[in-house]
Amino acid sequence: MSSWSSEHVFEHPWEEVVRAAFRKYPNPCNPAVSGVDVVDRTVCPKGTIQTHRLLSTEFPLPDVAARIIGTPEKNFISEHSTLNPRNKLLKLESRNLTLGHLVSVHEHLEYFPHPQDKSKTCLKQKSVVKVNVPFLSGYLEKLLLENFEKNAQKGRNGMEWVMDKIKEEDSNKVKLETSSDILSQIETKFKKEAEDLKQSMDSFLKNAQATGSPL
C-alpha cells in the first residue's frame, strides 16, 4: 500500500469553489471523466448534505501498468461527499469499482476556507493505492502515484475553468435580469403616459361639452 498527498490554495472564496466542485465534470482540462450520475442525495437534520455519485471515467493507469493489468473499456468510481455549510467544509471520498480485485484506489479531498484569508480556499488531497499483483505491487503502486501527481494539476485547472464558466453564467444572468428590469420600467412608463393622456382627453371632452364649444 502506498499513499500520496498534496495541498493547494484556490484564490477564490469557499462558496465559489464548492459550486465548482459539484460541477467539475465534464471539463476540457480533464476529459477522462465522461459521465456523472447522482445516485442519492440526503439533507440531514443538522443541515449537512450527503451525496452519492457514480463517475464514469478512463482508468488512470500509466501505459506500463495498463499492459500488465489490462484496461477495461469503462471505469466506474463511487464518490460520497458531505457538505457542511455551517462549518464551511466539503469532504469527498471516492473509490474505484472497476478492477477492484487488482487495484484499489481511495481518494480523500477536503475543501475549507483559508485560516488567514477567507477570500481563499484550501484543498487537502490524499490518495491511497493498493495493488494486488504478486512481485509487482510496489512497482505498480509507484507508477500509479506518479500518475496521480501529474494529473493533480489537471484537476485544479479544471476547477478554475468551471469557476470561470460559473462567473460568466452569473454575469449573463445579471445582464438578462437588468434588461428585463429596464423593459419593465419602460413599459410602466408608457402605460402611465397613456393613462395620463386618456385622462387629459376625457377632461377636455367634458369641458367642451359643458361649455358648448365646438370640437
N, C-alpha and C positions, 0 to 999 in steps of 0.2 A: 504493500500500500504506500502510495506517495501523495504528497499534497503540494499545492501552490497557492499563494495568497498575494493580494495587492490592495493598495488604497489609492483612491483618486478623488479629486475635488472638482466638482462642476461649478462654473461661475454663474449659477442660476439658483433661485430660491427653491426650497424643498417642494413646494406645491407644483411648480413647473416641471421639476424632474420626475415627480411621481406620475403626473399626467403622461409624460413621455414614456415612462417605464411600462405602463399598461398599453401603450400604443407603439411600442418599439418595433414590432414586426407587422408587415414587411417594411424593409428599408433598403435602399441601394447599397449601403455600406456593408451590409451583412446579408447577402441574398441566399444564404444557406437555408434559412427558415422560410418554408413555403406556405405554411398554414398554421393558424392558431384557433382553437375551439375552446369555449368556456364550458367546462363540464358541470361546475357547480359554483354558486356564489351565495354566501350567507352573511347577514348583518347580525352580529352578536348583540346581546342586551347592553353591553358596555360601550357600544359604538364601533367596535373593530369590524373590519370587513375581511372575510376569508374567501379566497377564490382558488378554485382548482381549474387549471387549464391544461390542454393537451397540445403540444407543439410538434409539428411535422417538419423534419429537417434532415439535411445530409449528416451522416455520421462523421464527427470530427476526427477522422483518422488520417495521419500522415501516410504517404504512399507506401513506405516500408511496412508499417503496421497493417495497412489495408491488404497487402499481398499475403501477409501471414494469417490474419484473422478472417479476411473476406469483407466485402462491403455490401450490405443489403440495399435494396432499391430505396426504401424509406426507413427513416429512423424516427421513433416516437419518444418524446420526452414528457414526463409528468411534472408539472410545476404547481406547487402550493405556495400561496402568498398570504401574508397577514398585514393588513393596513390599519395602523392605529393613528387616526387623525388627531386625537387629543395629545398624544406624546410625540407626534410627528416622526413616526418610524414605519418604514416599509421593509418587511423581510420576505425574501423569496428563496424557496428550497426546490431544487429540481434534481431529478434522477432519470437516467435513460431506461427505457423499457425494452429497447431492441438490443440483442446480443448481451443481455444481462448476465447470462451464464459464463460469458467470457470476459466481458469488460463492464465494470461498474464505475459510473461517473456520477459523483454527488457534488452539486454546486450550491453554495450559500452566498446570498447577497444581502446587504443592509444599506438602506438609504436613510440618512438623517441630517438635520441642519448642522452646519459647521459650528462648533462650540464658540468660536471667537467672532464669526461673521455670519449672521443669519441670512445674508443675501447669497450665500453659497451653500452647497450640499456635498456631504461626504458620502463616498461609496466604499464599503469594505466588501471584498470579494475573496472567496476561498473555494478551491476545487480539490476534491479528494478522488484519486483514481486507484482502482484495484484491478489488476489483470490476472486472470486465471489461466495462464498458458505456461506449462512446465518449461523451465530453463530460460524463458524469455520474459518473464514478468517484469523484472527490474528494468530491462532494456526498453520494453514497450511502454511502460509507465513513464519513463523519462521522455520518450518521444511524444507521448500524449500531452504531458505537462508543458513541454516546449511549444507544442502547437497551441495550447490554451493561451500561453503568454503572448504568442504572436497575434492571436485573434482578439485579445482583450481590447486592443486599440480600435479594432473594427467595431466592437460593441459600443465603445464610448463615442466614436464618430457617428454611429447610428443614432445614439441618443441625442447628440447635438443636431443631427439632421431632422429628427422628429420634433424637437423643441422649436426649431426654426419654422417648420411646417405649421405647428400649432399656433405660433405667434402670427404667422401670415393669415391663417384662418380666422383668428380672433380679430385681426385688423380689418379683414374684409367684412366680418360680421358687424363691426362698429360702423364701417362705412355704409353698409346697407341700412342699418338702423338709423343712421344720421340722415341718409337720403330719404328714408320713409318719413322721418320727423319733419323734414323740410317740405315734402309734398303734402303732408297733413296740415302744416301751417299755412301753406298757400291755399289749399282747398278751403280751410276755415276762413281765411281772409276773403276769398272770392264769395263764399256764402254770406258773410257779413255784409260785404259791399252790395251784393244783390238784394239782400233784405232791406238795407238802408235805402236803396234806390226804389224798391217797391213801396216802402212806407212814404217816401217823398212824393211819388206819383199819386198814391192814394190821397195824400193830404192836398195835393194840388187839384185833383179832380173834385174833391169835396168842396174846396174853397170856390172853384169855378162854378159849380152847380149852385152854391149858396148865394153867390153874387149875381148869377145870371150872365156871367161873362161867356162869350163865345169861345169854343175850344179850337 
